[in-house]
Amino acid sequence: MTGLCMLYCRRDHTRVLWLGPIHAPDSIGNLYGCGQCIAELHHMVHEQLRRKDLGSLPDRGSRPHLF
């Protein structure tokens, strides 16, 4: 389908894929992304998992150090 990429590039009139529903505080909508932005998101998720496996990411429940 052709539409607006709702991820990083925000290009309009480009081929997009429906990624699923998105929940905002007062509504629910549909999230669409183009191939390039979906690839970037995929890369970021894999990088996050790789860093977590290496122990370089804090646990979700830990608090960041401010100083």
Buried (B, 14 or more C-beta within 10 A) or exposed (E): EEBBBBBEBEBEEBEBBEBEEEEEEEEEEEBBBBEBBBEBBEEEEEEEEEEEEEEEEEEEEEEEEEE
